[in-house]
Amino acid sequence: MVDVWTLEAPQTTTGPGTVTLVEGSSFCVCAQSGDIGPGGAQGVYFRDTRLLSRWELRIDAEPVEPLLVIPAEPFRATFVGRARPRPGKADSTLLVSRERYVGAGMREDITLRNLAGEAAGCTLTVAVDSDLADLFEVKASRLTDRGAPAVRLDTDDLVLHCQFGEQSRGVRIAAPDSLPAPGQISFRVVVPARGSWHTTIQVHPIIDGVEPPTRYPGEVPFETTVPARRLRDWQRSSPEVSTQHPALALTLRRSREDLGALRIFDPTHPDRPPTIAAGAPWFMTLFGRDSLLTAWMSL
């Protein structure tokens, strides 16, 4: 029997063309469209649990054509695409922007921009699923069949929950003014001529009945959030090295960015100095050998 806790287990790769966002022990692996396809290793993870195993955006039941991925911070990126052309039209006039923030779950800001001179009505749907699988089972491609999670529908929320013996795991998807249903959330949208429509969806983990505070409250500016402040502190305190050698300059800059992204903080003592995780996305935790060697080499 293969031990999934060792490097001898068959390793799952994220595949070509994927995007990884990471913040502490949270990370997201998705396609360049921003979608999370079922059946593989993609997903949103928090504390070694896959919160989302499917997250696919559709406009009038059609997938969005990916155009561009705009990286920002290690935990934030924007996915830009366009909807299929409307009936009778040769080209699409509806742009779709998905700004995603990862940390203690996920926040996604969705904006539709109508480039046409007339209003555009559509149905925006996000297909949702959560297997609440263990990270190491996903990594080794050996999922335990725990059955489908229980589903609860609130006014604007879709809640999925599973009980594993004495432990429980769940996820709450909050989407104001949406129409939640098992397996999806949807919005009936009218985008004004040359105007825009916007919504924010929050994905909240539930660990043993406790829902950690969101990293990115919608009512506060992004610059004041914990991940943004930690990144600014890291950039301000890290040494700047100047060199005329392009390859060395790139290596130093990337090393600085990666070390900052791999920091993990103790959730019960957030003011303590961080440690360095072994690597993203599958080893976002403390590994004695890797973490100690990285700290020693950095010093």
C-alpha positions in Angstrom: 0.0 0.0 0.0 1.4 3.4 -1.0 1.8 5.9 1.8 0.3 9.2 0.6 2.4 11.1 3.2 5.7 10.3 1.4 7.2 11.3 -1.9 6.8 7.7 -3.0 3.1 8.2 -3.7 2.1 8.8 -7.3 2.1 12.6 -7.6 -0.7 14.6 -9.1 0.4 17.5 -11.3 -1.7 20.6 -11.9 -1.2 20.2 -15.7 -0.1 22.8 -18.3 -1.8 26.2 -18.5 -2.9 26.3 -14.9 -2.8 29.3 -12.5 -1.9 29.0 -8.9 -2.7 31.6 -6.2 -1.5 31.2 -2.7 -1.9 32.9 0.7 -0.7 31.1 3.8 -2.2 27.7 4.0 -4.8 28.6 1.4 -4.4 28.2 -2.4 -6.3 27.9 -5.6 -5.4 25.9 -8.7 -7.5 26.7 -11.8 -7.5 27.0 -15.6 -6.5 30.2 -17.3 -10.1 31.0 -17.8 -10.5 31.1 -14.0 -12.7 28.0 -14.1 -12.1 25.0 -11.8 -12.8 21.8 -13.7 -14.0 18.7 -11.9 -12.3 15.4 -11.9 -8.7 16.6 -11.4 -6.5 18.3 -8.9 -7.8 21.8 -9.5 -9.7 23.5 -6.6 -9.7 25.9 -3.7 -8.0 24.6 -0.6 -7.9 25.6 3.0 -6.1 23.8 5.8 -5.6 20.7 3.8 -9.2 20.5 2.6 -10.5 21.1 -0.9 -13.4 23.6 -0.5 -14.3 23.8 -4.2 -13.8 21.0 -6.7 -15.8 22.7 -9.4 -16.3 26.4 -10.1 -17.3 27.1 -13.7 -18.8 30.3 -15.0 -21.3 30.3 -17.8 -23.1 33.1 -19.7 -26.5 31.8 -21.0 -25.2 28.3 -20.4 -22.1 28.9 -22.6 -18.5 28.9 -21.4 -16.6 32.2 -21.6 -13.7 32.5 -24.0 -10.5 33.3 -22.0 -8.5 36.3 -23.2 -6.0 37.3 -20.6 -4.8 36.5 -17.1 -3.5 39.6 -15.2 -1.4 38.5 -12.1 -1.2 41.0 -9.3 -0.1 39.6 -5.9 0.6 35.9 -5.1 -2.9 35.7 -3.8 -4.7 37.8 -6.4 -5.3 37.7 -10.2 -7.8 38.9 -12.7 -9.2 36.6 -15.5 -10.6 38.4 -18.5 -12.8 36.8 -21.1 -15.7 37.4 -23.4 -19.1 35.8 -23.8 -20.2 34.1 -27.0 -21.7 36.4 -29.6 -25.4 37.0 -29.1 -27.9 35.6 -31.6 -27.7 37.5 -34.9 -24.3 39.1 -34.0 -21.0 38.3 -35.6 -18.9 39.3 -32.6 -19.3 39.4 -28.8 -19.9 42.7 -27.1 -19.9 41.4 -23.5 -16.6 41.3 -21.6 -16.3 39.2 -18.4 -13.8 40.1 -15.7 -13.2 37.9 -12.7 -10.9 39.4 -10.0 -10.0 36.6 -7.5 -8.6 36.8 -4.0 -7.5 33.7 -2.2 -7.1 33.4 1.6 -9.2 31.6 4.2 -11.4 30.7 1.3 -11.9 32.9 -1.7 -13.5 36.1 -2.9 -14.4 36.6 -6.5 -15.5 40.0 -8.0 -17.3 39.5 -11.3 -17.9 42.4 -13.6 -19.8 42.3 -17.0 -19.1 45.1 -19.4 -21.4 45.8 -22.3 -19.6 47.4 -25.3 -22.8 47.6 -27.4 -25.1 50.6 -27.8 -28.1 48.6 -26.5 -28.8 46.9 -23.1 -27.8 43.2 -22.9 -29.8 40.7 -20.8 -28.3 37.3 -19.8 -28.2 34.7 -17.2 -24.8 34.3 -15.4 -24.4 30.9 -13.7 -21.6 29.5 -11.6 -21.6 25.7 -11.5 -20.4 24.7 -8.0 -19.3 21.5 -6.4 -17.3 20.5 -3.3 -16.0 17.1 -2.4 -14.3 18.4 0.7 -11.5 16.0 0.0 -8.3 15.7 1.9 -5.3 17.5 0.2 -3.1 14.5 0.4 -5.7 12.2 -1.2 -6.1 14.7 -4.1 -2.3 14.9 -4.5 -2.0 11.1 -4.6 -5.1 10.8 -6.9 -6.7 8.4 -4.4 -9.9 10.0 -3.2 -12.0 8.3 -0.4 -15.6 8.1 -1.3 -17.4 9.9 1.5 -20.6 10.4 -0.3 -22.1 13.7 -1.6 -22.1 16.6 0.9 -25.3 17.7 2.4 -26.7 20.8 0.7 -28.6 23.7 2.4 -30.0 26.7 0.7 -30.4 30.0 2.5 -31.6 33.3 1.0 -28.4 34.2 -0.8 -26.2 31.3 0.4 -25.4 27.8 -0.8 -23.9 25.7 2.0 -22.3 22.2 1.6 -21.4 20.1 4.6 -19.9 16.7 5.4 -19.3 14.8 8.6 -16.1 12.7 8.8 -16.4 10.8 12.1 -15.8 13.4 14.8 -14.7 16.0 12.3 -16.8 18.2 10.0 -16.0 20.2 7.0 -18.1 22.6 5.0 -18.2 25.6 2.7 -20.6 28.5 2.6 -20.9 30.4 -0.7 -22.4 33.9 -0.2 -23.7 35.5 -3.3 -26.0 38.5 -2.7 -29.1 38.8 -5.0 -28.4 35.4 -6.5 -30.6 32.4 -7.1 -28.9 29.6 -5.3 -29.8 26.0 -6.2 -28.1 22.6 -5.6 -25.0 22.6 -7.8 -25.1 26.2 -8.9 -25.7 29.9 -8.2 -27.1 32.1 -10.9 -28.0 35.7 -11.5 -30.4 37.3 -14.0 -28.6 40.3 -15.3 -29.4 43.3 -17.5 -26.2 45.2 -18.4 -26.9 48.8 -19.6 -25.7 50.0 -23.0 -22.0 50.8 -22.7 -22.3 50.1 -19.0 -21.4 47.4 -16.5 -22.8 45.1 -13.9 -20.9 43.9 -10.8 -21.3 41.3 -8.0 -19.1 39.8 -5.3 -19.1 36.1 -4.3 -17.5 35.0 -1.0 -16.4 31.4 -0.4 -16.2 30.7 3.4 -14.7 27.5 4.9 -16.4 25.9 7.8 -14.0 23.8 9.9 -15.6 21.8 12.8 -18.5 24.2 12.8 -16.3 27.3 12.9 -16.2 29.8 10.1 -12.9 31.7 10.1 -13.1 35.5 9.4 -12.9 36.4 5.8 -9.5 37.8 4.6 -11.2 40.3 2.2 -14.4 41.9 3.5 -16.3 43.6 0.8 -16.8 46.7 2.9 -13.1 47.6 3.4 -10.5 48.7 0.9 -8.2 45.9 -0.4 -5.1 47.8 0.7 -6.2 47.5 4.4 -6.7 43.7 4.3 -4.3 41.4 6.2 -2.7 39.8 3.1 -2.1 43.2 1.5 -0.5 44.6 4.7 1.7 41.6 5.2 2.9 41.8 1.6 3.7 45.5 1.9 5.6 44.8 5.2 7.6 42.1 3.4 8.5 44.3 0.5 9.5 47.2 2.7 11.7 45.0 5.0 13.4 42.9 2.3 16.7 44.0 0.9 17.0 45.5 -2.5 19.9 44.3 -4.7 20.9 46.1 -7.9 22.8 44.4 -10.6 23.5 44.9 -14.3 23.2 41.1 -15.0 19.6 40.5 -16.3 19.5 36.8 -15.3 20.8 37.5 -11.8 18.4 40.4 -11.4 15.5 38.1 -12.4 16.6 35.4 -10.1 16.9 37.7 -7.1 13.5 39.3 -7.8 11.7 36.0 -8.2 13.4 34.6 -5.1 12.2 37.5 -3.1 8.6 37.2 -4.4 8.6 33.4 -3.8 9.9 33.6 -0.3 7.2 36.2 0.5 4.5 34.1 -1.0 5.6 30.9 0.9 5.4 32.5 4.3 2.8 30.9 6.6 1.5 32.4 9.9 0.2 30.7 13.0 -3.5 31.5 13.0 -3.7 31.4 16.8 -0.6 33.7 17.1 -0.7 35.8 13.9 1.9 38.3 15.4 4.6 35.7 15.7 7.3 35.5 12.9 6.2 33.3 10.0 7.8 30.1 8.8 8.5 29.1 5.2 6.3 26.4 3.6 8.0 23.7 1.5 6.4 24.7 -1.8 3.3 25.7 -3.6 0.8 24.3 -4.2 1.0 20.9 -2.5 3.3 21.6 0.4 2.0 24.8 1.9 2.9 23.7 5.4 5.9 23.4 7.7 8.4 20.8 6.6 11.4 20.5 9.0 14.1 19.9 6.4 12.9 22.3 3.7 11.8 25.1 6.1 15.0 25.0 8.1 17.3 24.9 5.0 15.4 27.8 3.5 15.6 29.9 6.6 19.3 29.1 7.0 20.1 29.9 3.4 18.1 33.2 3.6 20.1 34.2 6.7 
